[in-house]
Amino acid sequence: MFHLYGLIIGIAIVVGWSLAERIDSRIGRVAPWILGLGIVGARIYHVLDLWEYYMINPSQILMVWRGGLSIWGGLIGGLIGWKAARGDVKMLSTIVMVLPLSQAIGRLANAVNGEFTNMVLGIPWWGMEAILDLLLFGILWVAPRRFKVVLYMVGYGLIRLVLNPYR
């Protein structure tokens, strides 16, 4: 069965991976680790977050195609993947620089699914996050390399802190 949501997430991954590889050709060596463990982490976080449901429905824990990935788990899993692949800080700063672009594209998948439609300043929640993710991407693009990781963590943390009450 075809899911437009999955296609959009796939496009987000390809865009981020491709751009990161253009900036640092070594990204191709760590990207499969980051992606694989990022997806595992995203699912584990989601399952733990909704443990009461999955405790009653354990057969659905692995059914990723039915939805249920968490950006926080994805970030944690991706970081573990970067470390497992023995990535260096230069790679990490390149990866976090392109992450908000991929996240903005990924939020379009929420629109397709009709998710996160609560309004923030007249814009659906998913749209506001996509706009702020693009703004963060622009900031990271011009920021000095040594600040990119901290700027991403603070910037995305602030985006979610401000937007989550509207979610």
C-alpha positions as CSV (number, residue, x, y, z in Angstrom):
1,M,0.0,0.0,0.0
2,F,1.3,3.5,-1.0
3,H,1.5,6.1,1.8
4,L,2.1,9.7,0.7
5,Y,3.3,10.4,4.2
6,G,6.1,7.9,3.8
7,L,7.1,9.3,0.4
8,I,7.4,12.8,1.9
9,I,9.5,11.5,4.8
10,G,11.7,9.7,2.3
11,I,12.1,12.9,0.3
12,A,13.1,14.7,3.5
13,I,15.8,12.0,4.2
14,V,17.1,12.1,0.6
15,V,17.3,15.9,0.6
16,G,19.1,16.1,3.9
17,W,21.5,13.2,3.2
18,S,22.3,14.6,-0.3
19,L,23.0,18.1,0.9
20,A,25.1,16.9,3.8
21,E,27.1,14.7,1.5
22,R,27.7,17.7,-0.9
23,I,29.1,19.6,2.1
24,D,31.2,16.7,3.5
25,S,31.6,13.6,1.3
26,R,32.4,11.4,4.4
27,I,28.7,11.7,5.5
28,G,27.9,8.7,3.3
29,R,29.9,6.6,5.7
30,V,27.9,7.5,8.8
31,A,24.5,8.3,7.3
32,P,23.2,4.7,7.2
33,W,24.1,4.3,10.9
34,I,22.4,7.6,11.8
35,L,19.3,6.8,9.7
36,G,18.9,3.2,10.9
37,L,19.4,4.0,14.6
38,G,17.4,7.2,14.2
39,I,14.4,5.2,13.0
40,V,14.8,2.7,15.8
41,G,15.2,5.4,18.4
42,A,12.1,7.3,17.0
43,R,10.0,4.2,17.3
44,I,11.3,3.2,20.8
45,Y,10.6,6.7,22.1
46,H,7.1,6.6,20.7
47,V,6.4,3.2,22.1
48,L,7.7,4.2,25.6
49,D,5.7,7.5,25.4
50,L,2.5,5.5,24.8
51,W,3.5,2.4,26.8
52,E,0.0,2.0,28.3
53,Y,-1.4,1.4,24.8
54,Y,1.4,-0.8,23.6
55,M,1.3,-2.9,26.8
56,I,-2.2,-3.8,25.8
57,N,-1.4,-4.1,22.1
58,P,2.2,-5.5,22.0
59,S,1.7,-6.9,18.5
60,Q,1.6,-3.3,17.2
61,I,5.0,-2.3,18.6
62,L,6.8,-3.1,15.3
63,M,4.0,-1.8,13.0
64,V,5.8,1.5,12.0
65,W,3.7,1.8,8.9
66,R,0.7,2.5,11.1
67,G,2.4,5.6,12.4
68,G,4.3,6.4,15.5
69,L,7.8,8.0,15.3
70,S,9.1,10.6,17.6
71,I,11.6,13.3,16.6
72,W,13.2,13.2,20.1
73,G,13.8,9.5,19.8
74,G,15.1,10.0,16.3
75,L,17.6,12.6,17.4
76,I,18.8,10.4,20.3
77,G,19.0,7.3,18.0
78,G,20.7,9.3,15.3
79,L,23.3,10.6,17.7
80,I,24.0,7.1,18.9
81,G,24.4,6.1,15.2
82,W,26.8,8.9,14.6
83,K,28.9,7.8,17.6
84,A,28.7,4.1,16.6
85,A,30.0,5.0,13.1
86,R,32.8,7.0,14.7
87,G,31.7,10.2,13.2
88,D,33.6,13.4,14.1
89,V,32.4,16.8,15.2
90,K,32.8,18.2,11.7
91,M,30.4,15.6,10.4
92,L,28.0,16.2,13.3
93,S,27.9,20.0,12.6
94,T,27.2,19.3,8.9
95,I,24.4,16.9,9.9
96,V,22.7,19.3,12.4
97,M,22.9,22.1,9.8
98,V,20.8,20.2,7.3
99,L,18.4,18.6,9.9
100,P,16.0,21.5,10.1
101,L,15.6,21.5,6.3
102,S,14.7,17.8,6.4
103,Q,12.4,18.4,9.4
104,A,10.6,21.2,7.6
105,I,10.0,18.9,4.6
106,G,8.9,16.2,7.0
107,R,6.3,18.5,8.5
108,L,4.5,18.6,5.1
109,A,3.8,14.9,5.7
110,N,1.8,16.0,8.8
111,A,-0.3,18.2,6.5
112,V,-1.0,15.2,4.2
113,N,-2.2,13.2,7.2
114,G,-4.3,16.1,8.6
115,E,-2.2,16.1,11.8
116,F,-1.3,19.1,14.0
117,T,-3.9,21.4,12.6
118,N,-4.3,23.6,15.6
119,M,-3.6,27.2,14.6
120,V,-0.6,29.3,15.6
121,L,-0.9,32.9,14.5
122,G,-3.3,31.8,11.8
123,I,-1.0,29.0,10.5
124,P,-1.5,25.3,11.2
125,W,0.9,24.0,13.8
126,W,2.8,21.8,11.3
127,G,3.2,24.8,9.0
128,M,4.5,27.1,11.8
129,E,7.1,24.5,12.7
130,A,8.1,24.1,9.1
131,I,8.6,27.9,8.8
132,L,10.6,28.0,12.0
133,D,12.7,25.0,11.0
134,L,13.5,26.8,7.7
135,L,14.5,29.9,9.7
136,L,16.8,27.7,11.9
137,F,18.3,26.1,8.8
138,G,19.2,29.6,7.4
139,I,20.8,30.5,10.7
140,L,22.8,27.3,10.9
141,W,23.8,27.7,7.2
142,V,25.6,31.0,8.0
143,A,26.7,30.2,11.6
144,P,30.4,29.3,12.3
145,R,30.9,25.5,12.4
146,R,31.9,25.5,16.1
147,F,28.4,26.9,17.1
148,K,26.2,24.8,14.8
149,V,25.5,21.8,17.2
150,V,24.7,24.1,20.2
151,L,22.6,26.4,18.0
152,Y,20.6,23.5,16.6
153,M,19.9,22.1,20.1
154,V,18.9,25.5,21.5
155,G,17.1,26.6,18.4
156,Y,15.0,23.4,17.9
157,G,14.4,23.2,21.6
158,L,13.0,26.7,21.6
159,I,10.9,26.0,18.6
160,R,9.3,23.1,20.3
161,L,9.0,24.9,23.7
162,V,7.1,27.7,22.0
163,L,4.9,25.6,19.8
164,N,4.1,22.5,21.9
165,P,1.3,24.3,23.9
166,Y,-0.5,24.7,20.6
167,R,0.0,21.2,19.4
